[in-house]
Amino acid sequence: MTNEIREKVMEMLVDVLAEEGEGIGEIGPDDDLSEFGVNSMTFIRLVLALEMEFGVSWEDDDLQYQNFLTLNNIIRYVEATMASTSA
């Protein structure tokens, strides 16, 4: 499922950044997303998109920037949240 999540997260990230007028090049799995234009507003929009797409919900206290700093961090966080809600 990780590849499916990776593809979907990447697609959502591209969409969110495109709406902000930011284009992105090649993003590595451990690249700092702030270098590609992710700021506080795009962070919020990405979190909302992730919640809707994957059927997860995070409390405000859970939304720590380091969980969303890289593509790999986002994928791990989404997977962990999905696993804990399905358990």
Backbone bond lengths (Angstrom), bond angles and torsions (degrees), N, CA, C in turn:
res aa  C-N    CA-C-N  psi(-1)  N-CA   C-N-CA  omega(-1)  CA-C   N-CA-C  phi
1 M - - - 1.445 - - 1.528 111.75 -
2 T 1.320 117.21 -21.63 1.459 120.50 -177.56 1.521 111.89 -57.25
3 N 1.337 118.03 -41.92 1.462 120.04 179.33 1.517 111.65 -63.53
4 E 1.335 116.81 -39.59 1.461 120.29 177.43 1.521 110.43 -63.80
5 I 1.321 115.96 -43.71 1.464 120.09 179.33 1.522 109.68 -65.21
6 R 1.335 116.78 -44.00 1.471 120.79 179.44 1.534 110.88 -57.60
7 E 1.319 116.66 -47.50 1.465 120.45 -179.28 1.522 111.22 -62.69
8 K 1.321 116.58 -42.78 1.463 120.42 -178.15 1.526 110.85 -69.01
9 V 1.333 117.31 -42.16 1.466 120.60 178.47 1.522 109.82 -62.13
10 M 1.321 117.05 -43.58 1.461 121.12 179.32 1.527 110.60 -62.19
11 E 1.320 116.56 -43.57 1.463 121.14 178.38 1.531 110.59 -60.57
12 M 1.328 116.54 -44.63 1.461 120.10 179.91 1.521 111.23 -66.34
13 L 1.321 117.60 -39.21 1.456 121.75 178.22 1.528 110.60 -62.41
14 V 1.310 116.76 -45.05 1.467 121.07 177.71 1.527 110.06 -60.64
15 D 1.332 117.24 -44.60 1.464 121.17 -179.94 1.524 111.88 -62.29
16 V 1.332 116.35 -46.08 1.467 120.60 -178.84 1.525 110.45 -63.56
17 L 1.318 117.12 -43.60 1.461 120.04 179.60 1.525 111.40 -68.64
18 A 1.322 117.68 -35.24 1.465 120.71 178.09 1.524 110.54 -64.45
19 E 1.326 116.85 -37.96 1.462 120.70 177.98 1.523 111.32 -65.10
20 E 1.315 116.87 -26.61 1.463 122.47 178.19 1.529 111.10 -86.98
21 G 1.329 116.86 -2.21 1.451 120.46 -178.72 1.518 113.34 82.62
22 E 1.326 116.12 13.62 1.460 121.12 179.33 1.525 109.00 -101.10
23 G 1.304 116.53 130.83 1.452 120.52 172.08 1.519 107.92 -98.67
24 I 1.304 116.60 151.55 1.459 117.99 178.59 1.513 109.07 -125.12
25 G 1.293 114.24 149.04 1.452 120.60 175.03 1.508 109.11 -93.63
26 E 1.283 115.27 -142.03 1.464 121.64 178.84 1.522 109.18 -78.84
27 I 1.327 116.29 122.22 1.460 121.20 177.90 1.515 108.54 -105.85
28 G 1.320 115.81 124.41 1.458 120.84 175.07 1.518 109.84 -80.53
29 P 1.312 117.39 158.90 1.463 120.93 -175.75 1.525 114.13 -63.45
30 D 1.332 117.60 -21.81 1.459 120.25 -179.52 1.526 112.92 -117.60
31 D 1.333 116.97 15.43 1.461 120.63 176.71 1.523 110.16 -72.47
32 D 1.327 116.14 143.24 1.458 122.52 176.34 1.531 107.95 -70.40
33 L 1.317 116.33 116.92 1.463 120.45 -174.74 1.526 113.01 -67.21
34 S 1.323 117.90 -20.54 1.464 119.26 177.53 1.525 110.67 -64.46
35 E 1.316 117.00 -24.64 1.461 120.83 177.14 1.530 112.09 -71.61
36 F 1.327 116.40 -12.55 1.464 121.15 179.88 1.523 111.68 -108.48
37 G 1.326 116.69 12.93 1.457 120.24 175.31 1.513 115.64 100.84
38 V 1.327 118.48 4.45 1.461 119.51 177.27 1.527 107.72 -74.79
39 N 1.332 114.94 119.99 1.456 121.32 177.30 1.527 107.98 -125.21
40 S 1.309 117.90 -168.99 1.466 120.07 -175.50 1.527 111.95 -61.73
41 M 1.317 117.49 -37.08 1.471 120.20 -179.82 1.532 111.39 -71.14
42 T 1.309 117.30 -45.21 1.467 119.23 179.18 1.520 110.23 -68.25
43 F 1.333 116.98 -31.67 1.461 121.35 176.28 1.527 109.85 -59.89
44 I 1.317 117.18 -48.27 1.468 121.11 -179.89 1.524 110.51 -62.83
45 R 1.315 116.86 -44.24 1.468 120.12 -179.78 1.525 111.13 -64.54
46 L 1.318 117.10 -37.95 1.461 120.81 178.23 1.524 110.60 -66.74
47 V 1.323 117.27 -43.37 1.466 120.96 178.83 1.526 110.29 -60.14
48 L 1.323 117.24 -45.03 1.469 120.31 178.72 1.525 111.24 -62.01
49 A 1.321 116.97 -41.65 1.466 120.71 178.28 1.527 110.97 -64.07
50 L 1.330 116.95 -41.18 1.466 120.99 178.33 1.522 110.95 -63.57
51 E 1.324 116.71 -43.71 1.461 120.27 179.60 1.524 111.00 -60.87
52 M 1.318 116.66 -43.55 1.467 120.02 -179.46 1.523 111.50 -68.94
53 E 1.313 117.87 -43.21 1.465 121.75 -176.10 1.524 112.64 -67.87
54 F 1.322 116.57 -43.80 1.459 120.31 -173.07 1.523 113.58 -101.40
55 G 1.323 117.05 1.32 1.458 120.33 177.24 1.515 113.42 65.12
56 V 1.320 115.80 33.10 1.458 120.66 178.20 1.520 108.58 -111.46
57 S 1.305 114.88 164.41 1.457 120.23 178.07 1.515 108.23 -143.51
58 W 1.309 115.71 135.54 1.454 120.74 179.36 1.514 109.65 -119.14
59 E 1.322 115.30 141.51 1.459 121.23 172.35 1.526 107.95 -74.84
60 D 1.323 116.26 156.01 1.459 119.92 -179.77 1.528 112.11 -54.54
61 D 1.331 116.85 -38.30 1.469 120.60 -179.38 1.528 112.44 -65.32
62 D 1.333 117.26 -22.67 1.467 121.55 -179.99 1.523 112.66 -80.32
63 L 1.305 116.81 -16.87 1.460 121.02 -173.17 1.523 110.89 -85.55
64 Q 1.300 115.03 70.08 1.454 121.34 177.95 1.523 108.70 -93.58
65 Y 1.326 114.83 135.33 1.459 120.88 -173.57 1.524 112.64 -54.50
66 Q 1.338 118.05 -37.46 1.465 119.31 -177.26 1.522 112.31 -62.87
67 N 1.335 117.82 -23.41 1.464 120.38 176.55 1.526 112.10 -72.01
68 F 1.326 116.58 -15.62 1.458 121.56 -175.75 1.528 111.89 -125.32
69 L 1.317 116.70 17.75 1.458 121.80 -174.90 1.526 113.05 -71.63
70 T 1.338 116.92 -33.96 1.463 121.47 -179.01 1.530 109.50 -132.85
71 L 1.305 115.65 165.92 1.458 121.25 177.04 1.531 110.57 -59.24
72 N 1.326 117.02 -44.67 1.467 120.44 178.71 1.522 111.94 -62.77
73 N 1.334 117.58 -40.08 1.467 120.35 177.87 1.523 110.88 -60.91
74 I 1.321 116.86 -43.40 1.464 120.87 -179.76 1.523 110.05 -62.48
75 I 1.320 116.26 -46.83 1.469 120.58 -178.60 1.525 110.74 -60.77
76 R 1.329 116.95 -46.99 1.470 120.06 178.36 1.524 111.40 -60.72
77 Y 1.316 116.68 -41.04 1.462 120.85 -178.19 1.525 111.06 -67.85
78 V 1.327 117.14 -42.67 1.466 120.86 177.31 1.526 109.81 -62.69
79 E 1.323 117.17 -47.20 1.471 120.52 -179.81 1.525 111.66 -61.37
80 A 1.319 117.24 -42.91 1.469 120.45 179.53 1.521 110.82 -64.16
81 T 1.313 116.65 -40.32 1.463 120.42 179.35 1.518 110.56 -67.06
82 M 1.332 116.81 -42.71 1.463 120.18 178.81 1.527 110.60 -63.36
83 A 1.330 116.99 -40.43 1.466 120.90 -179.93 1.525 111.31 -65.74
84 S 1.324 116.74 -39.18 1.466 119.29 -177.96 1.521 112.17 -74.23
85 T 1.327 117.28 -27.87 1.467 119.19 178.92 1.518 111.89 -82.31
86 S 1.338 117.55 -22.19 1.465 119.65 179.63 1.524 112.17 -92.69
87 A 1.319 116.58 -7.40 1.476 120.48 -178.89 1.516 111.68 -79.11
